[in-house]
Amino acid sequence: MKTLLKYVVLVVGALRFASSGILDLQQFRHTTSLHIVTRDGKQGNATLIDLNPQINTWYLLEIAWAGSPEITYHLENPKPETQKLLLEATGLVVTAGKDRFSCSLFEGDTLARAKASQLVYQPLCEGRIYLRNPAAGHRTNLEAATEFLREHVWGGEKIIDWGHVLMEDIHRDTGKIEAGKQSPLATARGLPLTALVDPKYCDRSLTSGNLGIDLGGPEKSGMTPGAWYPASGNPGVYVSLIQPDLIDATILHSYPKSVNNLDSVEASALVYLIAFDLDQFDLGFALGTDFPGVRWSDRVPLQARDPSIPGPDGIGSIAPLISTGLVNPEDARRTVATFTGGFKRTHGAFKYGELALKNHGSHYGFIEKGVVFSRLQPGLATIFVLDDGSVRMKTWENADDKFLARVRYARQNGVPLVQFDPASRSTVPGRLVTLWGPGNWSGSQDAKLRTIRSGAALQASNGKTFLIYAVFSDATPSAMARVFQAYRCDYGMLLDMNALEHTYCALYRRSGTRLSIDHLIKGMSQLDKAAASGEPLPRFLAVPDNRDFFYVMSRGGQEVKP
């Protein structure tokens, strides 16, 4: 059945949303409104909002029937490169080149049934688009206990910090160094740059009993420290092991005023690294069902807050948008890896230093599918993906706002660990690496910083760019900086910390309908669930999560092949 068009009003800029809400942050949105009348005489108004036409992925459809409250539907276009959504007399129209498909959504109870569905991604228009439905994100016992202390126990934050001091080395892992037993190095061209290690360790082997990535056997006989080995079944993915005390002395002794000396505990703690060839992969980012959050961080000094607004961007929730904590089915088919994102909003702002008094405390910004949830702040380490698929990392500047229409994904988290210095043409530590408060590195209240941490970096190697994700089993920011220096990364930043669930990384291998999950560290497997049949239910792909995360997809829309 068709609707009848009464009139069409095109609004660019969507000024009708005058109240403070997340739509006010979408400066590039494009809005189309029309009056609708169904064949049985039911009347109302429909509005379709393309939240960022350059990215062309997320839309809001608002319908207000006469005498009824307005209902909003969050729609996702899973093929933004080839199709677009329009609002016309026939209802919603999906266009793909010259092809047009009309969805008669305004008649009957199609939308009501879709909204009541148990599916997080409910197909509409014969599977051409998805309706995003709310989901309850999984959380671990550790997260639940931590949140209870913060929210319900007086002095809970101090209790958590005290617990961090007691458990700081709980995930510390060390390797076994042996001579003459390492596996042959891979000879394939196009590998990431090896780390600069002390020459006396170049013919040694480093073995870990906790590496969970299948390398086809090399890890059993040891790996050359700092070298890269191909991951089995995933071309373009490489794995490396190192300990900071194996790094070349010229790096360990460089910039002594910018990096603290490493104690024997963190110097001998294993670092697990995985690299992705960005010629072969795309990077995505998704919010969790609950976190990071958009309200004020309690860390922000009172003088940096505006008590008249619920959060630094003027919003207290993301409604009417829906965050699913789950990769959509289209992207899930080609996802080869996932890893956790950054700090919750609770810790994602500055309490001390120059950034604490700038821009309402410099809360970490984030963007998903071209939609701004929290503005990107100058001075913060930022990983972002543009509309052409290119992955970049830099310290955000006000001048970079010129890219905003083209930003598909972005996540800020603190300040840089390392960055490229054009003058010396080398990797140098960030200027705040040794400053606990101004760097917002997180830790206990007496500045104990050593714990399990994760970080991301970009490395250029022989015309290729590699995205590196690293888990430091027991490290301070200084150890992280030294490792990224050794691997000659152009930029490196902290992500999350303190537990395996917060530093989680999984790599997927498919054989027909069978999915195998390798974890960067074996203990991370405890974070995945299993179906009654025993089949794995991977975090972020099959089970919605309360935490934000990144996902790595095979390029070109191809499903992952065994």
JONOR-V613681 format. One record per residue. N is the residue number from 1. RES is the residue in one letter. SS is DSSP state (2 for helix, 1 for strand, 0 for the rest). NEAR is the number of other C-alpha atoms within 8 Angstrom. D_CENTER is the distance of its C-alpha to the mean C-alpha in Angstrom with 2 decimals. Layout:
# JONOR-V613681
N;RES;SS;NEAR;D_CENTER / N;RES;SS;NEAR;D_CENTER
This chain:
# JONOR-V613681
1;M;0;6;42.10 / 2;K;0;10;41.45 / 3;T;0;13;40.94 / 4;L;1;10;43.15 / 5;L;1;11;41.85 / 6;K;1;8;43.62 / 7;Y;1;6;41.85 / 8;V;1;9;38.63 / 9;V;1;7;37.15 / 10;L;1;7;34.48 / 11;V;1;10;32.57 / 12;V;1;8;30.34 / 13;G;0;9;28.45 / 14;A;0;9;28.89 / 15;L;0;7;31.06 / 16;R;0;4;32.06 / 17;F;0;8;28.96 / 18;A;0;6;30.56 / 19;S;0;4;29.34 / 20;S;0;8;26.37 / 21;G;0;11;23.29 / 22;I;2;12;19.88 / 23;L;2;7;21.81 / 24;D;2;9;23.28 / 25;L;2;10;20.01 / 26;Q;0;11;20.06 / 27;Q;0;6;22.68 / 28;F;0;9;22.73 / 29;R;0;13;23.26 / 30;H;1;13;26.27 / 31;T;1;13;28.39 / 32;T;1;12;31.24 / 33;S;1;13;33.60 / 34;L;1;14;36.61 / 35;H;1;12;39.31 / 36;I;1;13;39.66 / 37;V;1;12;42.65 / 38;T;0;13;42.65 / 39;R;0;9;45.77 / 40;D;0;4;46.87 / 41;G;0;6;46.81 / 42;K;0;9;43.63 / 43;Q;1;10;42.31 / 44;G;1;11;39.14 / 45;N;1;11;36.56 / 46;A;1;12;33.32 / 47;T;1;13;30.56 / 48;L;1;13;27.72 / 49;I;1;11;25.00 / 50;D;1;13;22.87 / 51;L;0;16;20.07 / 52;N;0;15;19.44 / 53;P;0;10;22.06 / 54;Q;0;8;20.64 / 55;I;0;13;17.51 / 56;N;0;12;19.73 / 57;T;0;15;17.37 / 58;W;1;13;17.63 / 59;Y;1;12;21.12 / 60;L;1;14;22.95 / 61;L;1;12;26.39 / 62;E;1;11;28.75 / 63;I;1;11;32.15 / 64;A;1;11;34.98 / 65;W;1;11;38.13 / 66;A;0;7;41.34 / 67;G;0;4;41.91 / 68;S;0;6;38.46 / 69;P;0;6;35.30 / 70;E;0;8;32.49 / 71;I;1;7;29.78 / 72;T;1;9;26.33 / 73;Y;1;11;24.35 / 74;H;1;14;20.72 / 75;L;1;12;20.91 / 76;E;1;11;18.50 / 77;N;0;15;19.86 / 78;P;0;11;18.46 / 79;K;0;7;20.36 / 80;P;0;10;19.86 / 81;E;0;5;21.49 / 82;T;0;7;24.67 / 83;Q;0;11;25.27 / 84;K;1;10;25.46 / 85;L;1;9;26.51 / 86;L;1;9;29.69 / 87;L;1;13;31.85 / 88;E;1;9;35.47 / 89;A;0;9;38.74 / 90;T;0;12;37.92 / 91;G;1;13;34.72 / 92;L;1;12;31.26 / 93;V;1;13;31.54 / 94;V;1;13;29.06 / 95;T;1;12;30.06 / 96;A;1;9;29.37 / 97;G;0;7;31.64 / 98;K;0;5;35.11 / 99;D;1;6;34.26 / 100;R;1;9;34.04 / 101;F;1;8;33.35 / 102;S;1;10;34.47 / 103;C;1;10;32.95 / 104;S;0;10;35.48 / 105;L;0;9;33.21 / 106;F;0;10;35.58 / 107;E;0;10;38.37 / 108;G;0;5;38.59 / 109;D;0;7;35.84 / 110;T;2;9;33.17 / 111;L;2;8;30.47 / 112;A;2;7;31.62 / 113;R;2;8;31.41 / 114;A;2;10;27.95 / 115;K;2;10;26.72 / 116;A;0;6;28.51 / 117;S;0;9;27.01 / 118;Q;0;5;25.28 / 119;L;0;6;22.79 / 120;V;0;11;19.29 / 121;Y;1;10;19.54 / 122;Q;1;12;23.25 / 123;P;1;10;24.65 / 124;L;1;10;26.95 / 125;C;0;9;29.31 / 126;E;0;6;29.96 / 127;G;0;7;26.31 / 128;R;0;10;25.58 / 129;I;1;12;23.14 / 130;Y;1;13;21.36 / 131;L;1;15;21.87 / 132;R;1;13;18.88 / 133;N;0;14;20.35 / 134;P;0;8;19.31 / 135;A;0;9;18.30 / 136;A;0;8;18.70 / 137;G;0;14;15.61 / 138;H;1;8;16.56 / 139;R;0;8;16.88 / 140;T;0;7;18.65 / 141;N;2;6;22.04 / 142;L;2;6;20.80 / 143;E;2;8;18.41 / 144;A;2;9;21.29 / 145;A;2;8;23.76 / 146;T;2;9;21.73 / 147;E;2;8;21.27 / 148;F;2;9;24.99 / 149;L;2;13;26.07 / 150;R;2;11;24.18 / 151;E;2;7;25.44 / 152;H;2;7;28.87 / 153;V;0;8;30.30 / 154;W;0;6;31.90 / 155;G;0;7;30.56 / 156;G;2;11;27.69 / 157;E;2;8;25.34 / 158;K;2;8;28.08 / 159;I;2;9;28.43 / 160;I;2;10;24.78 / 161;D;2;11;25.14 / 162;W;2;10;28.38 / 163;G;2;8;26.84 / 164;H;2;11;24.24 / 165;V;2;9;27.26 / 166;L;2;6;28.86 / 167;M;2;7;25.91 / 168;E;0;12;24.49 / 169;D;0;9;25.64 / 170;I;0;6;25.21 / 171;H;0;10;22.67 / 172;R;0;11;24.54 / 173;D;0;8;25.32 / 174;T;0;9;27.85 / 175;G;0;11;28.93 / 176;K;1;8;32.45 / 177;I;1;8;33.92 / 178;E;1;8;36.76 / 179;A;1;8;38.88 / 180;G;0;7;39.49 / 181;K;0;9;37.49 / 182;Q;0;14;34.25 / 183;S;0;11;33.35 / 184;P;0;5;34.15 / 185;L;0;8;31.47 / 186;A;0;7;29.96 / 187;T;0;4;31.93 / 188;A;0;5;29.77 / 189;R;0;4;29.13 / 190;G;0;7;25.78 / 191;L;0;8;24.23 / 192;P;0;11;22.09 / 193;L;0;10;24.27 / 194;T;0;8;25.57 / 195;A;0;11;25.39 / 196;L;0;9;28.51 / 197;V;1;13;30.17 / 198;D;0;10;33.60 / 199;P;2;6;36.14 / 200;K;2;6;37.71 / 201;Y;2;10;34.64 / 202;C;0;9;34.40 / 203;D;0;9;36.70 / 204;R;1;14;35.32 / 205;S;1;18;32.97 / 206;L;1;15;30.09 / 207;T;1;12;29.59 / 208;S;0;10;27.09 / 209;G;0;5;27.88 / 210;N;0;7;24.31 / 211;L;1;11;22.55 / 212;G;0;9;21.38 / 213;I;0;12;20.74 / 214;D;0;8;23.88 / 215;L;0;10;25.37 / 216;G;0;6;28.60 / 217;G;0;7;30.54 / 218;P;2;11;29.99 / 219;E;2;11;28.36 / 220;K;2;6;31.58 / 221;S;2;11;33.70 / 222;G;0;13;31.32 / 223;M;1;14;29.10 / 224;T;0;14;30.07 / 225;P;0;16;28.06 / 226;G;0;12;25.49 / 227;A;0;12;26.19 / 228;W;0;12;23.86 / 229;Y;1;10;24.68 / 230;P;1;12;23.65 / 231;A;0;13;21.86 / 232;S;0;9;24.32 / 233;G;0;6;23.85 / 234;N;0;10;20.85 / 235;P;0;7;22.27 / 236;G;0;8;20.17 / 237;V;1;11;18.32 / 238;Y;1;13;19.84 / 239;V;1;13;20.02 / 240;S;1;13;21.65 / 241;L;1;14;23.06 / 242;I;1;11;24.43 / 243;Q;1;14;25.84 / 244;P;2;14;26.12 / 245;D;2;6;29.91 / 246;L;2;10;30.16 / 247;I;1;14;28.90 / 248;D;0;11;31.61 / 249;A;2;8;33.58 / 250;T;2;6;33.47 / 251;I;2;10;29.73 / 252;L;2;8;30.10 / 253;H;0;7;32.89 / 254;S;0;6;31.43 / 255;Y;0;8;30.58 / 256;P;0;8;32.08 / 257;K;0;5;31.71 / 258;S;0;11;27.94 / 259;V;0;11;27.04 / 260;N;0;8;28.62 / 261;N;0;6;30.63 / 262;L;0;8;28.97 / 263;D;0;6;30.90 / 264;S;2;6;31.97 / 265;V;2;7;29.49 / 266;E;2;13;26.25 / 267;A;2;11;28.03 / 268;S;0;10;28.73 / 269;A;0;16;25.43 / 270;L;1;15;23.65 / 271;V;1;12;20.40 / 272;Y;1;15;18.64 / 273;L;1;12;16.92 / 274;I;1;12;15.62 / 275;A;1;12;15.67 / 276;F;1;12;14.98 / 277;D;1;12;17.55 / 278;L;0;11;15.98 / 279;D;0;7;19.36 / 280;Q;0;9;18.65 / 281;F;1;11;14.99 / 282;D;1;11;12.59 / 283;L;1;11;8.83 / 284;G;1;10;6.93 / 285;F;1;12;4.02 / 286;A;1;12;5.71 / 287;L;0;14;7.27 / 288;G;0;17;9.36 / 289;T;0;15;13.05 / 290;D;0;10;13.87 / 291;F;0;11;11.26 / 292;P;0;13;10.47 / 293;G;0;8;13.69 / 294;V;0;14;15.73 / 295;R;0;11;18.99 / 296;W;0;10;20.49 / 297;S;0;11;19.51 / 298;D;0;6;22.72 / 299;R;0;9;22.37 / 300;V;0;14;23.33 / 301;P;0;10;27.05 / 302;L;2;5;29.31 / 303;Q;2;5;30.51 / 304;A;2;12;27.04 / 305;R;0;10;26.70 / 306;D;0;7;28.22 / 307;P;0;5;29.64 / 308;S;0;4;30.30 / 309;I;0;9;26.71 / 310;P;0;10;24.34 / 311;G;0;10;21.34 / 312;P;0;13;20.85 / 313;D;0;8;20.15 / 314;G;0;9;23.07 / 315;I;0;14;21.38 / 316;G;0;9;21.18 / 317;S;0;9;19.32 / 318;I;0;11;17.33 / 319;A;0;7;20.36 / 320;P;0;7;21.43 / 321;L;0;7;17.92 / 322;I;0;10;16.54 / 323;S;0;10;13.10 / 324;T;0;15;13.40 / 325;G;0;16;10.66 / 326;L;0;12;11.60 / 327;V;0;10;11.32 / 328;N;0;8;14.46 / 329;P;2;7;17.47 / 330;E;2;7;17.81 / 331;D;2;10;14.47 / 332;A;2;9;14.83 / 333;R;0;8;18.09 / 334;R;0;12;16.70 / 335;T;1;14;13.56 / 336;V;1;13;14.49 / 337;A;1;11;11.70 / 338;T;1;13;8.69 / 339;F;1;11;7.30 / 340;T;1;15;6.21 / 341;G;0;12;4.18 / 342;G;0;13;7.10 / 343;F;0;11;10.50 / 344;K;0;9;11.92 / 345;R;0;15;14.01 / 346;T;0;11;16.95 / 347;H;0;11;16.22 / 348;G;0;12;14.08 / 349;A;0;16;17.27 / 350;F;0;16;20.29 / 351;K;0;12;23.50 / 352;Y;0;9;25.37 / 353;G;0;10;25.99 / 354;E;2;7;26.10 / 355;L;2;12;22.64 / 356;A;2;16;23.64 / 357;L;2;12;26.33 / 358;K;0;9;24.55 / 359;N;2;9;22.83 / 360;H;2;12;23.19 / 361;G;2;15;21.69 / 362;S;2;14;18.80 / 363;H;0;14;16.15 / 364;Y;0;16;12.60 / 365;G;0;12;11.65 / 366;F;1;13;8.91 / 367;I;1;15;9.61 / 368;E;1;13;9.03 / 369;K;0;9;11.74 / 370;G;0;15;13.62 / 371;V;1;11;14.07 / 372;V;1;11;14.00 / 373;F;1;12;13.28 / 374;S;1;11;13.92 / 375;R;0;11;15.57 / 376;L;0;9;14.42 / 377;Q;0;13;16.90 / 378;P;0;9;19.06 / 379;G;0;9;19.16 / 380;L;0;14;15.52 / 381;A;1;14;13.39 / 382;T;1;13;11.00 / 383;I;1;11;8.87 / 384;F;1;12;9.54 / 385;V;1;14;10.79 / 386;L;1;12;14.30 / 387;D;0;10;16.36 / 388;D;0;4;17.97 / 389;G;0;8;14.90 / 390;S;0;8;15.17 / 391;V;1;10;12.34 / 392;R;1;8;13.33 / 393;M;1;12;12.96 / 394;K;1;9;15.50 / 395;T;1;11;16.80 / 396;W;0;12;16.76 / 397;E;0;9;20.34 / 398;N;2;7;22.12 / 399;A;2;5;23.29 / 400;D;2;8;19.81 / 401;D;2;7;19.94 / 402;K;2;6;21.93 / 403;F;2;8;18.82 / 404;L;2;7;17.41 / 405;A;2;10;19.05 / 406;R;2;10;17.43 / 407;V;1;14;13.78 / 408;R;1;14;11.90 / 409;Y;1;14;8.33 / 410;A;1;14;7.83 / 411;R;1;14;6.45 / 412;Q;1;13;9.47 / 413;N;0;14;10.41 / 414;G;0;14;14.15 / 415;V;0;14;16.31 / 416;P;1;16;16.59 / 417;L;1;15;17.76 / 418;V;1;16;19.41 / 419;Q;1;14;20.11 / 420;F;1;11;22.66 / 421;D;1;9;26.11 / 422;P;0;6;28.09 / 423;A;0;4;31.36 / 424;S;0;5;31.26 / 425;R;0;7;28.95 / 426;S;1;8;27.10 / 427;T;1;13;24.01 / 428;V;1;10;24.67 / 429;P;1;15;23.18 / 430;G;0;12;21.73 / 431;R;0;6;24.50 / 432;L;0;12;23.08 / 433;V;0;15;22.24 / 434;T;0;11;25.33 / 435;L;0;7;25.18 / 436;W;2;12;23.70 / 437;G;2;11;24.02 / 438;P;2;13;23.46 / 439;G;2;12;20.40 / 440;N;0;12;18.99 / 441;W;0;9;18.22 / 442;S;0;8;18.87 / 443;G;0;10;21.53 / 444;S;0;11;24.88 / 445;Q;0;8;27.13 / 446;D;0;4;29.42 / 447;A;0;7;26.69 / 448;K;0;8;26.23 / 449;L;0;12;23.01 / 450;R;0;11;23.25 / 451;T;1;15;20.87 / 452;I;1;18;18.24 / 453;R;1;16;15.25 / 454;S;1;13;12.28 / 455;G;1;13;11.46 / 456;A;1;12;10.34 / 457;A;1;14;13.14 / 458;L;1;14;14.81 / 459;Q;1;15;18.32 / 460;A;1;12;21.05 / 461;S;1;11;23.68 / 462;N;0;5;26.70 / 463;G;0;5;25.31 / 464;K;1;10;22.00 / 465;T;1;11;18.52 / 466;F;1;13;16.42 / 467;L;1;12;12.80 / 468;I;1;12;13.34 / 469;Y;1;11;11.44 / 470;A;1;11;14.00 / 471;V;1;12;15.05 / 472;F;1;13;18.04 / 473;S;1;14;20.23 / 474;D;1;17;22.01 / 475;A;1;15;21.45 / 476;T;0;11;21.70 / 477;P;2;12;19.95 / 478;S;2;13;23.13 / 479;A;2;12;22.74 / 480;M;2;12;19.18 / 481;A;2;15;20.66 / 482;R;2;12;23.57 / 483;V;2;10;21.62 / 484;F;2;12;19.54 / 485;Q;2;13;22.94 / 486;A;2;13;24.57 / 487;Y;0;12;22.20 / 488;R;0;11;22.89 / 489;C;0;16;19.35 / 490;D;0;12;19.39 / 491;Y;1;15;16.59 / 492;G;1;16;14.69 / 493;M;1;15;12.68 / 494;L;1;15;12.10 / 495;L;1;13;8.96 / 496;D;1;13;10.45 / 497;M;1;10;14.00 / 498;N;0;11;17.21 / 499;A;0;8;16.86 / 500;L;2;9;16.02 / 501;E;2;9;13.98 / 502;H;2;10;11.74 / 503;T;0;15;11.57 / 504;Y;0;11;11.64 / 505;C;1;12;11.50 / 506;A;1;11;13.50 / 507;L;1;12;15.26 / 508;Y;1;11;17.25 / 509;R;1;14;20.78 / 510;R;1;11;22.77 / 511;S;1;8;26.54 / 512;G;0;5;27.84 / 513;T;0;5;26.55 / 514;R;1;6;25.82 / 515;L;1;9;22.31 / 516;S;1;7;22.08 / 517;I;1;9;19.17 / 518;D;1;12;19.10 / 519;H;1;15;17.16 / 520;L;0;15;16.75 / 521;I;1;11;18.87 / 522;K;2;10;21.27 / 523;G;2;8;20.96 / 524;M;2;13;17.43 / 525;S;2;7;19.33 / 526;Q;2;6;20.49 / 527;L;2;7;17.23 / 528;D;0;10;17.98 / 529;K;1;10;20.73 / 530;A;1;10;23.63 / 531;A;0;8;25.67 / 532;A;0;5;29.39 / 533;S;0;5;30.18 / 534;G;0;6;28.24 / 535;E;0;7;25.63 / 536;P;1;9;22.12 / 537;L;1;11;19.64 / 538;P;0;11;16.28 / 539;R;1;11;13.52 / 540;F;0;12;11.02 / 541;L;0;10;13.61 / 542;A;0;8;16.75 / 543;V;1;12;16.15 / 544;P;0;16;14.17 / 545;D;1;16;12.29 / 546;N;0;13;12.44 / 547;R;0;14;9.18 / 548;D;0;16;5.66 / 549;F;1;14;3.65 / 550;F;1;12;3.38 / 551;Y;1;13;7.05 / 552;V;1;12;9.93 / 553;M;1;13;12.95 / 554;S;1;14;16.54 / 555;R;2;9;17.67 / 556;G;2;4;20.38 / 557;G;2;6;19.67 / 558;Q;0;7;21.42 / 559;E;0;8;21.01 / 560;V;0;11;20.43 / 561;K;0;6;23.97 / 562;P;0;8;25.47
